[in-house]
Amino acid sequence: MSGLPKALFVIPVYDGGDVALRCLRSAARMRRDAVLTDILVIDDASPEVGYSPQVEGLCEELGIAYYRSPRNLGIPRTMNLGLLKALRGGYDFVVLANSDVIFSAGLLEHLVAVAASDDSIGSVTAWSNNASIYSLPNSEAERFLSDQVLVDWVADSISDEFGDAAVEIPVGVGFCICIPTRALRVVGLMDPVFGRGYCEENDWTLRSKALGFRIVLSPSAFAYHVGGSSTLPAGVLSHGQWTVPANERILDFRYPLFRAQVDDFQASKTSDMLTSSALTRIVVGAAAEWGYDITIGHLRGPEAGVTMPRIALERHGDGLEVIGAFRGFSGRIDIQGDDLVGAIIDRVGREPVAIRLYDQTLRHGLPRLSVDHPEVVDEVTYPSRV
């Protein structure tokens, strides 16, 4: 008899077009060596003609269980079907995931490892480009992160940094959340008061916290999330909305300290440290694998870091800071030293393809550039005539 944990991975579907079909293909290829996993798609009576048979056919092809509700239940009740299946089926964990997600190959195993690491953990939220206040920003996510190979590469880079770390957070986010069934038995199901959906998972995690369970984020469980793929067409949200105001008011009534706790989290350095560490891993790892440029001055143009990672030294107060860019990810990266060019090269482990000098005044402040360097490209852009 296997001693591996058993998990039910639940994906509610309501229309969703090719995005949802892409999501199911991604789920089917997740690693499951360390977790005995069943995937269940719950079709909430998709109204588009022919769509449900298309989803059912793909599920059969991928070896995924499929169930279609006889009528539209809304998000909370559909989630509850999955939660009840997990309870009655003897599963140790249940994962609830939106249908507009591309999952990294190791996501499920990271979620379960973190959830199993401490009996006080009541939920584990995955990390993403689009996970409310826990987002790792990407300026053109659909352009870059809608690629399964890149999602896997980014997740592998991040997991090398964070391992199975559990980061304490004030509230969970339901785009992809893992719940141990031991916690589910104590906390109960999603509250149907939230109607067609939004805030139900916030309420559940806040209820769990009141009962003594921890709410955590797994940075290594990374996924690409589109956001709004089903809720906008279904009319749950209007264009420009990111939540349902009436449901937000329920949260405010039930948990009067909730907003202050979120504000405290955002005011802390937790998000900044997570983002900086992840960006450093991503940019340095990409530079080591595919080559890179160093820019002295600042990053130039919207395509900087698209085809090749780019690391820039930019003025910041009286000193310099290191900024990295790669395929939509950009921001300050954690490389320090008296000789920043040398520190970058040492950290990456290889020489840059080129060092592009946009600010001549910085040359003498950078020891590596104090002598002629064969890779330095003088790209000062002052006009020859005014």
N, C-alpha and C positions, 0 to 999 in steps of 0.2 A: 504493500500500500504506500503510495507516494506521500511524502511529508511536505510537499510543496503547497504554498498557499493557493487558494482557489478564488478567482475574481470573475465577476460579471461586468462586462463593458457594455454600457447601454447608450445607444445613439437614437434619440427621438428625431423623426423626420417629418417635415411638413412641406411638400413640394421641395424647392431648393435647387432644381435643375442640375446641371453638370457639377456644380460645386458640391452638392450632397453626394453624388456618385463618386466624385474624386475622394471625398472624405471616407467613404466605405472602403475603397481600395486601399487607402492609406492605413486604416484601422486593421485590415486583414493582414498587412505585412509587418505589424509590430512584432518585436521579439517576445516570445512567450516561454522561453526555456526555463525561467525561474518561477513562473507563475502559471498555474493551470487556468486557462482563460476561455470563457465563452463570450462571444459577441452577440448582442441582441439589438436589432433595429426595431423600433416601435414607430410605425407609420400612423400619425395622428389624423387619419382620414384625409389624406392629401386630395384636394379638389381637382387638380389639373388632370384632364382626361388622359389616360394611358400612363400616368407617372407611377402610380402604385405598382402596376404589373412590371414596369421597368425596374423599379427598386427591388421588388421581390425576385425577379430573374437574376439580377446582379448578386443578391444575397445568396441565392442557391449556387451560383457559380463560385462565389468566394467562400462558401461553407459557413455563412453567417445565418443565425436564426432570425426569422422575420415574423412580425405580428402587425396586423392592421386593425386599428380600433374601428368599430362599426360607426362611430360618430366622433366629431372633433371634441377633444377633452380639454385642450389648452396645455400649456407647458407643465404646470405643477402636477396636475393629475396624471399626465403621461409619464412624468418622472416617477410618480408614486407606483405606477405599474412595474417599472423596472426595480424600484426599491423593494417592493413586495416579492417580486420574483427572486431577488437576491436573498431575502430572508427565508423564504420557503424552500429555496433550492440548496441551502446549506453552504452558501458562499461566505468566504471570510471578508471579502471586500467588494464594493460596487463602485464603478466609475461612471459618472454621468457626463456626457460630452455633447457639445453642439454638433450639428451636421455640416458646419462650414469651417472645419478644422483640418489641417494636415498634421498628423501626429509623427513625431520623430520615432525612429525604430525602437529606442530604449525607453520611451515615455512611460509605458505601463509598468515596467519593472522598477523604474525610479519611484513612481508614485506609491507602489505597494511596499517597496523597501522602507521608504520614509514612514508610511502609515503603520508599518509593523514594528518600527524601531522603539515605540513607546506607547503603552496602553492608554496614556492620557491624551493622545492625539485623536481628535474627533473628525478631522477633515484635512486633506492635502490638496491645495490648489496648484495647478500647473502654471508654468511661466510662459509668456507669449509676447508677441509684438502688440497684441490687443487684448489686455486683461485688466482693464480699468486702471487703478493706481499702481498695479504691479507690472506694468508694461516695460519691455525692453524696446525703445522706440526704433522704428525703421521708416525712413522717409518715403519709400516706395515699396511697401510690403508686397502688394499684388504683383509687382514687376519682378521682384527678387525671391520672396519667400513662398510663392505659390509653386515652387519647384521642390519636389520631394528630396532630391539629392542634396540641395543646399540646406533644407530644414534638418536633415540628418547630420550634415557636416557642422552646422552651427550648434546643434544639440550636443554632439560629441565634444566640441571645443569647450562648451560651457560645463559639461559634466566633468571634464578633466579639472576644471577649476573648483567646482562645488561638491563633487561626489554626491553623497546622500544627505547633504545638509538640510535641516529643517529650519526655516526662517519664520519667526513668530509674526503674525499679521492680525489686524483687528477684525477682519471679516473675510469670508471665502467668496470666490467668484466661480459661477457655475458653468462657464464655457467648457471647463474640463476639471472635474473635482472628484477626488477619491474619498470614499467614506467607508471606514471599517464597519462591518455589520454589528460588532459588539457595541459601537456607539449608536448605530441606527436603532437598536432595540431599546435603548434608553431614551433617545431624543424623540423618536417617532418619525412620521412622514412629513413631506412638504405640506404646508398649510394651503388648502384650496381657496382661502380668502383672497389670494393673489390672482385669482381669475385666470385670464389667458396667459399670464406670465410676467416676469420681471420682479426681482427682489425676493423671490421665494427661497433661493439658496442663501441669500444674505440672512434672511430670517432664521433659516435652519441652523446656520453656523453660529449665529448670535444666541439662539436657544441652547445650542450645545455648549457654548462658553459659559452660560449661566449655570449649566449643570456640571461644570468642572472640566470640560474637555478643551484641549488646545486647538487653535486654528493656525495652520502653518502653510507655508509656500515651499514648493520644491523647485529651486532654480534649475536643476538639471533635467526636470521633466518639461522640456521645451516643445512648443507646438506653434504652428502658424494659424492665426485665427482671422477670418475675414470680418465677421461681425454684421449682424442684421440681415443675413441672407434669406431667412425665412420670416422673421418678425416684421420686416418692412413690407414685403408683399402681402403678408397676412393682415396687415393693418394694426398689429399690436403696437408698433411704433409708427409715428409720422416722420417724414423727412425732417432732419435737423434735430430729432429727439434721440437721446441715448438711454432713456429710462421712462418709466410710467409714473408721472407725478403722484397719482392717487396711491400707488403702492409705496412710494417713498414716504408718504405721510403716515402710512401704517407703521413703517419702521421707526419713524420719529416718535410716534405715540408709544410704541412698545419699548423702545430702547433710547431714552432721552440722552444718554451719555455717548451714544454711538458716533455722532458727528464729531464730537470733541476727540474721541479716540482715533478716528481716521485722520483728523487734523494733526494730532500728535505724531502719528506714524509718518505722515508726509513731511512734518517739520524735522523729524529725525534724519540722520544720515544713512539710514538703512538702504533706501532706494538708490541713493547716489553711490554708495559703496558697491551694491550689487551691479548696477549699471557699469560703473567704471571697471570693475573686475571682469565682467563679461566682455565688454568692448576690448579691453586689453588682450584677453585670450583670443577673441575672434580676429582682431586686426593683426596681432603678432603671429598667430597661427597661420593666417592666410598669407602674410608676407613671407613667412618661412617656406610655405608650400609653393607659392606661385610667383614670388618676386615682388618688389615694391619700389616706390619712389620716396625720397625724402624731399619735402618742400620747405625751404627756408623763407619764411614770410607768412603765407597763409594758403590754405587750400583754394584752388581756383576752379570756378565753374561748377555747374550742377552735376557734371559727369565725373568729378574727382572721386577716385576710389571705386569706380564701377568695374572697369575691365581689369584693373590692377590695384591692390591695396596702396593707399597713400598715407604717409605719416608726415605731419607738418609741425614745424616749430613756429608758434605764433606769440607775438608780444602779449604779455598779461601783467599789467601794472609795471613794476620795475624789472620784471624778469620775463621768462619764457615758459610756455606750457606746451605739452605735446598733445596734438590732436590727430586722431586716426579716422580713416574713412574706408569702408569696404562694402559695396553692394547694399547701399541704403542705411547701413549703420554708421554713425559718426558721433564723435564726442571726445572728451578728454580721456586719455589713457595714462595709466600709471607707470611712467618711465621717468626716472629722476637721475641726476648726477651733475657734476661740474661740466662735463663734456657730453652734452645731450646727443649729439650726432654719434659719438662713440658708444654711448649707452644704448641707443636704438640699435645700432649694428650688432653690439654684443648680445642684446636681448633677443633679436630676431635670429642671430646665428649665421647670417650671410650678409654680404655687401649689397647695397641697393643697386637697382638697375641704373638709377641716375639720382643726383642731388640737384634739385632745381632751385637756383638762387634768385629769389624775387626781391630780397631786401639786402642790399650791399652793406648796410650799416651793421648788420649782424655778423659779417664774416669774421671780424677780428675778435669777437666774443665767443667764437666756437673753435676750440683748439684743432679739431679735425679738419677745419677749413682754413686754418692759418697758413697752410702751405698749399701749393697747387694740388688739387685732387682730380684724378683723371675722370671721375664721374660727374664733376660739377658742370652743370649747364647754366650759363648766365642768361637768365630770362627776365631781366629788369625791363619793365614795360613803360618807362617814362617816354613821352613823345619826343621825337627829334626836333619838331617844330611846334610852336604854340601859336 
